[in-house]
């Protein structure tokens, strides 16, 4: 019984010691949390989670840039495959931006300034390609305009075949990128004071004069910002294009396609083209930011 009592006593004392240590540790944790929430430490509540998310954005880009710069970087960046892909990307994305501006500006103006029945549903349809997975967009285009698509037979009668052509690249880019322009233009048009339109009408201006001489100058920076965002999105389009247009060098192989192919065949080309795309995107986004700053 003496040995048993001694063992029980030892266990109880050990338990008290563990409990005391745990209580002391929890007290320190609570003290740290209280200090963290004090005025002098409250900024870390924002810095730590914000810094973690920022690191998630920065570190992969830094790793990509560091990995790409080697003795073969310029050979890969100026290779024939890279040149064809860059040339096709610039041409198709520019045409896409022009299409978005020519057809999207009147549409955005109508949505922003006119009273249209079921306008909210029209805006939803226009915004839908922005959030759709690119693969869904590509499949939708293929089912609609493919050789055996819903409208494919009618196009074949006219001698038009869209899939796996440069026109298919432009159509895919327009489908996913043009809504960005329409959305930006719509916001710009909706911010114009209604009294300006009424004053222009009082002075005898017709609808075209009002649009060209009053509305466009007031929303120029907003339209330019939307065009740059559209061009950037078209330049980086991949998912819809590969399903609807394929990956034919010199015909449908844009820079994202060349990067995808280079990842399988020549990693150096993929890395070099990725850095070029990052560089172009940074420039375009900086221009957009400056336009938005001047707008404010």
ABEGO torsion letter per residue (X at the ends): XAAAAAAAAAAAAAAAAAAAAAAAAAAAAAAAAAAAABAAAAAAAAAAAAAAAAAAAAAAAAAAAAAABBAAAAAAAABAAAAAAAAAAAAAAAAAAAAAAAAAAAAAAAAAABBBBGAAAAAAAAAAAAABBAAAAAAAAAAAABAABAAAAAAAAAGBBABGBAAAAAAAAAAAAAAAAAAAAAAAAAABBAAAAAAAAAAGBBAAAAAAAAAAAAAAAAAAAAAAAAAAAAAABAAAAAAAAEBBBGAABBAAAAAAAAAAABAAAAAAAAAAAAAAAAAAAAAAAAAAAAAX
